[in-house]
């Protein structure tokens, strides 16, 4: 049984996602390259806000639906509030295709697996910090670890969709996709998770306990 490691480089950081599979490494590499050329039937975006959710609304920034970085990773522009400094909350927007195209892109002949990622930005050194990824859709999804900066109170975030060939061992059919956020601040001051509506749409804003300058966010992927 061979293994394929898809290695992606973003701002000087190498990420590796490996899975055991009976296909040869050459077959899986070719399938990954073919999958990278697909337009994803998911549009994932995020918006930041300040002043407890009442002011300094930033623009929605969406994960690129064009060619990925390397063979796997598609990334948004920085998600910041209007002044680019210490947002109080984030929210997500997801648009999905509930028709057969969803199956064709993810669990059909193309065999494209995916997961969501988030990365916090405060200064140049934060580019060296690892991304936080959810489990893959073929694994049932779930929450990522918390994305934060060395100093806390990040100024902006990046969101991403990472892809790989769908593992033959997974029999999960994806018919519905939702995304979530969870704000963290000094552990005990964390907020409640928010999740996008069934069928797509915008989540509520995710705040920490005092609605002020969270230290980071986890992102969630939920499939069924």
SVG drawing of the C-alpha trace seen along z (x, -y; Angstrom):
<svg xmlns="http://www.w3.org/2000/svg" viewBox="-31 -52 41 54">
<polyline fill="none" stroke="black" stroke-width="0.4" points="0.0,0.0 1.5,-3.3 1.2,-6.7 0.8,-10.1 1.9,-13.2 0.5,-16.5 2.9,-19.2 1.8,-22.8 3.9,-25.9 2.3,-29.1 4.3,-32.2 7.3,-30.0 5.3,-27.3 5.1,-23.7 1.9,-21.7 1.6,-18.0 -1.5,-15.8 -0.9,-12.1 -3.3,-9.2 -2.8,-5.4 -4.5,-4.3 -4.2,-1.3 -3.8,-3.5 -0.2,-4.1 1.5,-7.4 1.5,-8.3 -2.2,-7.7 -3.0,-9.7 -0.7,-12.6 -2.5,-12.6 -5.9,-12.6 -4.9,-15.4 -3.7,-17.5 -7.0,-16.9 -9.0,-17.8 -7.0,-21.0 -8.4,-22.2 -12.0,-21.8 -14.1,-24.9 -15.2,-24.0 -19.0,-23.9 -18.3,-25.6 -18.0,-29.4 -16.6,-30.1 -16.2,-33.6 -15.7,-35.5 -16.3,-39.0 -14.8,-40.8 -16.3,-43.4 -15.3,-45.6 -17.0,-47.5 -18.9,-44.5 -20.5,-43.9 -21.8,-47.4 -19.2,-49.2 -16.0,-48.9 -17.5,-46.2 -14.9,-44.7 -15.5,-43.3 -16.5,-39.7 -13.4,-37.9 -13.8,-34.6 -11.6,-31.6 -10.3,-31.7 -12.1,-29.5 -9.2,-29.6 -6.0,-27.5 -4.8,-26.5 -1.4,-27.1 0.6,-24.0 -1.9,-21.2 -4.1,-21.5 -4.7,-24.9 -7.0,-27.7 -6.8,-30.8 -8.8,-34.0 -7.5,-37.6 -7.0,-38.8 -10.2,-39.0 -10.0,-42.3 -12.3,-44.8 -12.5,-48.3 -9.4,-49.6 -7.4,-46.4 -6.9,-46.2 -8.1,-43.7 -11.6,-42.7 -14.1,-41.7 -15.8,-39.0 -15.9,-37.0 -18.7,-35.3 -18.8,-32.9 -20.8,-32.7 -21.0,-29.4 -22.7,-28.8 -22.9,-25.2 -24.4,-23.4 -27.0,-20.9 -27.3,-19.2 -25.4,-16.2 -22.4,-18.5 -21.6,-18.3 -21.3,-14.6 -19.4,-14.7 -16.8,-17.1 -16.3,-15.5 -17.4,-11.9 -17.9,-11.0 -15.5,-10.1 -13.2,-13.1 -12.8,-11.9 -12.0,-15.3 -11.8,-15.4 -11.6,-18.7 -11.2,-20.5 -11.4,-24.1 -8.5,-26.0 -7.9,-29.3 -4.7,-31.3 -4.3,-34.3 -2.2,-37.4 -0.7,-40.0 2.8,-40.7 5.3,-39.2 6.4,-36.5 2.9,-35.0 3.5,-33.8 5.7,-31.1 2.9,-29.8 1.1,-26.7 -2.4,-26.7 -5.3,-25.3 -7.3,-22.7 -10.5,-20.8 -10.5,-17.0 -11.2,-16.2 -14.8,-15.7 -14.1,-12.0 -13.4,-11.8 -16.7,-13.4 -15.4,-16.9 -15.1,-18.6 -13.3,-21.5 -9.8,-22.8 -7.4,-23.8 -7.4,-27.5 -5.7,-29.9 -3.9,-32.7 -0.8,-34.8 2.2,-34.9 1.0,-38.1 -2.7,-37.3 -5.5,-39.6 -4.8,-39.0 -5.5,-41.8 -6.7,-39.7 -7.4,-36.1 -7.0,-34.0 -9.4,-31.2 -8.7,-28.3 -10.1,-25.1 -7.5,-22.3 -8.1,-19.4 -6.7,-15.9 -7.9,-12.8 -11.0,-11.2 -9.8,-8.1 -11.2,-4.8 -11.6,-3.7 -14.3,-6.3 -17.9,-5.5 -19.3,-8.8 -21.6,-10.6 -21.5,-14.4 -25.0,-15.9 -24.8,-18.9 -22.0,-21.1 -22.0,-23.7 -19.2,-25.8 -18.7,-27.1 -16.6,-29.4 -15.6,-29.4 -14.0,-32.4 -11.4,-31.8 -10.0,-34.3 -7.8,-33.2 -9.5,-29.9 -12.2,-30.6 -13.5,-33.7 -14.4,-31.8 -17.7,-32.3 -20.3,-30.0 -19.9,-28.3 -21.8,-29.6 -22.7,-27.5 -24.0,-28.5 -27.6,-27.5 -28.5,-24.2 -28.4,-24.7 -25.9,-27.6 -26.0,-31.3 -24.4,-33.5 -23.7,-32.5 -24.1,-34.8 -21.0,-36.6 -18.7,-34.5 -17.7,-36.5 -15.7,-35.6 -17.2,-36.0 -16.8,-39.7 -17.4,-40.6 -13.9,-42.2 -10.6,-41.3 -10.6,-37.4 -7.2,-35.7 -8.2,-33.5 -10.8,-31.4 -11.3,-27.7 -13.1,-26.9 -15.5,-24.0 -16.6,-21.7 -19.8,-19.7 -21.0,-17.3 -23.7,-14.7"/>
</svg>
